């Protein structure tokens, strides 16, 4: 059923998320420290599922379309947002127009002097632009890509029904065990864009993205740190990214854009000394403020553009 056997790990991580949340809901530990630790684990697993969502929309994991459609519903419940809705803004905005006016997630929108605040406020800053353009795109796809539109509506309806049911059962547990992990997943999958592109050169053939190449980090995040090669070959399966990065990217990219540890990079960039620098060590020079330009195709979507399982 799987295109790549490596996606057994994908399925195991998704199963681990549901096992964690269901057990947490049933047990509902009285010990506050244990409860916080358990919620933290659910947050991390939900973020892993957000990474899986990202991978799946670029390269569906099953051979059959029906299985991929069903898996997108499962991921919607794990990530906390319809998977189909992740496709347009990511594939048609960020990938196609990286760091330009049509990239609603461009990092140059962030202009706080304290760089940690840029990271923390990145999601709230770009969220409205993402939703505005997604709404316009969804309205267009209602007639242009009807199967995709129906899949989106199905994912949204199931997620809403489950969310309402959990709120009715126990709204406190729903907020803590259902919504908090999903909020963290959204913050993580959007926020990592700031780490991967701020201070890079979007016009350079190799230096447009930052990579985090730790094998341990890569194992848990399905090689999400290999971002340059992902932009060059977005449909390449995640299990192949390190090898192709070593062959086609590493010999040419600036060495500072291959970071061994994301955690050390985060510490240096946002905590101490916390300076916002380019990959070459110079301070980031922000362009004049730019208004968003809609990335939604004016005359419909070309038929060769994939939109996930129901593309």
C-alpha positions as CSV (number, residue, x, y, z in Angstrom):
1,X,0.0,0.0,0.0
2,X,2.9,2.4,0.8
3,X,5.0,3.9,-1.9
4,X,8.0,4.0,0.4
5,X,8.5,1.6,3.3
6,X,10.0,4.5,5.2
7,X,6.5,5.7,5.8
8,X,5.9,3.0,8.3
9,X,7.6,5.5,10.6
10,X,5.0,8.1,9.4
11,X,2.1,5.8,10.4
12,X,3.8,4.9,13.7
13,X,4.1,8.6,14.7
14,X,0.5,9.4,13.8
15,X,-0.6,6.4,15.8
16,X,1.5,7.6,18.7
17,X,-0.2,11.0,18.6
18,X,-3.7,9.4,18.9
19,X,-2.5,7.0,21.6
20,X,-1.1,9.9,23.6
21,X,-4.2,12.1,23.4
22,X,-6.7,9.3,24.0
23,X,-4.8,8.0,27.0
24,X,-4.4,11.5,28.4
25,X,-8.1,12.1,28.0
26,X,-9.1,8.9,29.8
27,X,-6.5,9.1,32.5
28,X,-6.7,12.9,33.1
29,X,-3.8,12.8,35.7
30,X,-4.4,14.7,38.9
31,X,-0.7,15.5,39.3
32,X,-0.1,18.9,37.7
33,X,3.5,18.2,36.7
34,X,2.6,14.9,35.1
35,X,-0.3,16.5,33.3
36,X,1.8,19.3,31.9
37,X,4.5,16.9,30.8
38,X,1.9,14.7,29.0
39,X,0.4,17.7,27.3
40,X,3.9,18.7,26.2
41,X,4.3,15.3,24.6
42,X,0.9,15.7,22.8
43,X,2.1,19.1,21.5
44,X,5.3,17.6,20.1
45,X,3.5,14.7,18.5
46,X,0.9,17.0,17.0
47,X,3.8,19.1,15.5
48,X,5.3,15.9,14.1
49,X,1.9,15.3,12.5
50,X,2.0,18.8,11.1
51,X,5.4,17.9,9.5
52,X,3.8,14.7,8.2
53,X,1.0,16.9,6.7
54,X,3.5,19.0,4.9
55,X,5.3,15.9,3.5
56,X,2.0,14.3,2.5
57,X,0.7,17.1,0.4
58,X,3.9,17.1,-1.6
59,X,4.2,13.3,-1.8
60,X,1.1,11.3,-0.8
61,X,2.3,8.1,0.9
62,X,-0.2,5.5,-0.4
63,X,-0.4,4.0,-3.9
64,X,-4.2,4.4,-4.0
65,X,-6.0,7.7,-4.0
66,X,-8.7,6.5,-1.7
67,X,-6.2,5.6,1.0
68,X,-4.6,9.1,0.6
69,X,-8.0,10.8,0.9
70,X,-8.7,8.9,4.1
71,X,-5.2,9.6,5.5
72,X,-5.7,13.3,5.0
73,X,-8.8,13.1,7.2
74,X,-6.8,11.3,9.9
75,X,-4.0,13.9,9.6
76,X,-6.6,16.7,9.9
77,X,-7.6,15.4,13.3
78,X,-3.9,15.0,14.3
79,X,-2.7,18.4,13.0
80,X,-5.9,20.4,13.8
81,X,-6.7,21.9,10.5
82,X,-8.0,20.5,7.2
83,X,-5.0,19.1,5.3
84,X,-6.3,20.3,1.9
85,X,-6.3,23.8,3.2
86,X,-2.6,23.5,3.8
87,X,-1.9,22.9,0.2
88,X,-2.7,26.2,-1.6
89,X,-0.9,28.8,0.6
90,X,2.1,26.5,1.0
91,X,2.5,25.2,-2.5
92,X,1.2,28.1,-4.6
93,X,2.4,31.0,-2.4
94,X,5.5,30.1,-0.4
95,X,7.1,27.6,-2.8
96,X,6.4,29.6,-5.9
97,X,7.1,33.1,-4.6
98,X,9.6,32.5,-1.8
99,X,10.2,35.8,0.2
100,X,8.4,37.9,-2.4
101,X,5.2,39.9,-2.2
102,X,3.1,36.9,-3.1
103,X,4.7,34.8,-0.3
104,X,2.3,35.6,2.5
105,X,4.7,33.9,5.0
106,X,7.8,36.0,4.0
107,X,10.0,36.7,7.0
108,X,10.6,40.3,6.1
109,X,7.2,41.2,7.6
110,X,8.8,40.9,11.0
111,X,10.4,44.1,12.1
112,X,10.8,44.0,15.9
113,X,14.2,44.9,17.2
114,X,14.1,42.0,19.7
115,X,14.5,38.9,17.4
116,X,12.8,36.5,19.8
117,X,9.6,38.6,19.4
118,X,9.9,38.2,15.6
119,X,9.8,34.5,16.1
120,X,7.0,34.5,18.7
121,X,4.8,36.9,16.7
122,X,5.4,35.3,13.3
123,X,2.3,33.2,13.3
124,X,-0.1,35.9,14.5
125,X,1.4,38.3,11.9
126,X,1.0,36.1,8.9
127,X,-2.2,34.3,9.9
128,X,-4.7,36.8,8.6
129,X,-3.0,37.0,5.2
130,X,-3.0,33.2,5.0
131,X,-6.7,32.9,5.8
132,X,-7.6,35.8,3.4
133,X,-5.9,34.3,0.4
134,X,-7.0,30.7,1.3
135,X,-10.6,31.9,1.4
136,X,-10.3,33.5,-2.1
137,X,-8.7,30.3,-3.4
138,X,-11.2,28.0,-1.9
139,X,-14.0,30.1,-3.5
140,X,-12.4,29.7,-6.9
141,X,-11.8,26.0,-6.5
142,X,-15.5,25.4,-5.8
143,X,-16.0,25.3,-9.5
144,X,-12.5,24.7,-10.9
145,X,-11.4,21.7,-8.8
146,X,-14.6,20.3,-7.4
147,X,-13.1,17.1,-6.1
148,X,-10.5,19.0,-4.1
149,X,-13.2,21.3,-2.8
150,X,-15.4,18.3,-1.7
151,X,-12.4,16.7,0.0
152,X,-11.7,20.0,1.9
153,X,-15.3,20.3,3.0
154,X,-15.2,16.7,4.2
155,X,-12.1,17.2,6.2
156,X,-13.4,20.4,7.8
157,X,-16.8,18.8,8.6
158,X,-15.3,15.8,10.3
159,X,-12.8,17.9,12.3
160,X,-15.6,20.3,13.4
161,X,-17.9,17.4,14.4
162,X,-15.2,15.7,16.5
163,X,-14.2,19.1,18.1
164,X,-17.8,19.9,19.1
165,X,-18.3,16.4,20.4
166,X,-15.2,16.7,22.6
167,X,-16.3,20.1,23.9
168,X,-19.7,18.7,24.9
169,X,-18.1,15.7,26.6
170,X,-15.7,17.9,28.7
171,X,-14.8,21.3,27.5
172,X,-11.8,21.6,29.9
173,X,-10.2,18.4,28.6
174,X,-11.0,19.5,25.1
175,X,-9.2,22.8,25.5
176,X,-6.1,21.2,27.2
177,X,-5.8,17.9,25.3
178,X,-7.2,18.8,21.9
179,X,-6.8,22.5,21.1
180,X,-3.5,23.3,22.9
181,X,-1.5,20.6,21.0
182,X,-3.1,21.8,17.7
183,X,-2.2,25.4,18.4
184,X,1.4,24.3,19.1
185,X,1.5,22.4,15.9
186,X,0.3,25.4,13.9
187,X,2.9,27.6,15.6
188,X,5.7,25.1,15.0
189,X,5.0,24.4,11.3
190,X,4.5,28.1,10.4
191,X,7.3,29.3,12.8
192,X,9.9,27.0,11.3
193,X,9.6,29.0,8.1
194,X,11.2,31.9,9.9
195,X,14.2,29.7,10.9
196,X,14.6,28.3,7.4
197,X,14.4,31.6,5.4
198,X,15.2,34.7,7.5
199,X,18.6,36.1,6.6
200,X,18.9,34.0,3.5
201,X,19.2,35.1,-0.1
202,X,16.0,34.2,-2.0
203,X,17.6,35.2,-5.3
204,X,20.6,32.8,-4.9
205,X,20.2,29.3,-6.5
206,X,21.5,27.6,-3.3
207,X,21.5,30.1,-0.4
208,X,17.8,30.7,-0.3
209,X,17.1,28.4,2.6
210,X,18.7,27.3,5.9
211,X,19.1,23.6,6.7
212,X,19.3,21.7,10.0
213,X,21.2,18.5,9.2
214,X,21.4,16.7,12.5
215,X,20.6,13.0,11.9
216,X,18.7,12.8,15.2
217,X,16.6,15.8,14.5
218,X,16.1,14.4,11.0
219,X,14.9,11.1,12.3
220,X,12.2,12.6,14.4
221,X,11.1,15.3,11.9
222,X,11.2,13.2,8.7
223,X,14.2,15.2,7.4
224,X,12.3,18.4,7.6
225,X,15.5,20.3,8.2
226,X,16.7,19.7,4.6
227,X,14.9,22.6,3.2
228,X,17.0,23.8,0.3
229,X,16.6,20.6,-1.7
230,X,12.9,20.5,-0.7
231,X,12.4,23.8,-2.4
232,X,14.3,22.6,-5.5
233,X,12.5,19.2,-5.6
234,X,9.3,19.6,-3.6
235,X,7.9,16.2,-4.6
236,X,11.0,14.3,-3.5
237,X,10.2,11.8,-0.7
238,X,11.5,12.9,2.7
239,X,13.5,9.7,3.1
240,X,15.7,10.7,0.0
241,X,16.4,14.3,1.1
242,X,19.7,13.8,3.0
243,X,21.3,11.8,0.1
244,X,20.2,14.3,-2.6
245,X,21.2,17.3,-0.4
246,X,24.7,15.8,0.0
247,X,25.0,15.4,-3.8
248,X,23.4,18.5,-5.2
249,X,23.3,21.1,-2.5
250,X,26.1,20.7,0.1
251,X,29.0,21.3,-2.4
252,X,27.5,24.7,-3.4
253,X,25.7,26.2,-0.4
254,X,27.3,28.6,2.0
255,X,28.5,26.4,5.0
256,X,26.6,28.5,7.5
257,X,23.3,27.5,5.9
258,X,23.9,23.9,6.9
259,X,23.4,24.1,10.7
260,X,24.2,21.0,12.7
261,X,21.7,21.8,15.5
262,X,18.4,23.7,15.3
263,X,18.4,24.1,19.0
264,X,21.8,25.8,19.1
265,X,20.8,28.0,16.2
266,X,17.6,29.0,18.1
267,X,19.7,29.8,21.2
268,X,22.2,31.9,19.3
269,X,19.7,33.7,17.1
270,X,16.9,34.4,19.6
271,X,18.3,34.1,23.1
272,X,22.1,34.9,23.3
273,X,23.4,37.0,21.8
274,X,20.0,37.1,19.9
275,X,21.1,39.0,16.9
276,X,19.2,38.9,13.6
277,X,22.0,38.1,11.1
278,X,22.3,37.0,7.5
279,X,23.9,33.7,6.8
280,X,27.2,35.5,6.1
281,X,27.3,37.2,9.5
282,X,26.1,40.6,8.4
283,X,23.0,42.2,10.0
284,X,19.7,41.6,8.1
285,X,18.8,44.6,6.0
286,X,15.0,44.7,5.6
287,X,13.5,46.0,2.4
288,X,10.8,48.7,2.5
289,X,7.5,47.4,3.8
290,X,5.5,45.6,1.1
291,X,1.8,44.9,0.9
292,X,0.7,41.4,0.1
293,X,-0.1,40.6,-3.5
294,X,-2.6,37.9,-4.0
295,X,-1.1,34.6,-5.1
296,X,-4.5,33.2,-6.2
297,X,-4.4,32.5,-9.9
298,X,-6.6,35.0,-11.8
299,X,-7.7,32.5,-14.5
300,X,-8.1,29.3,-12.7
301,X,-5.5,26.7,-11.8
302,X,-3.4,24.9,-14.4
303,X,-4.3,21.2,-14.5
304,X,-0.7,20.1,-13.9
305,X,-0.7,21.6,-10.4
306,X,-1.2,19.0,-7.7
307,X,-3.3,19.7,-4.7
308,X,-2.7,16.6,-2.6
309,X,-4.8,13.4,-2.7
310,X,-7.6,15.2,-4.7
311,X,-5.4,17.3,-6.9
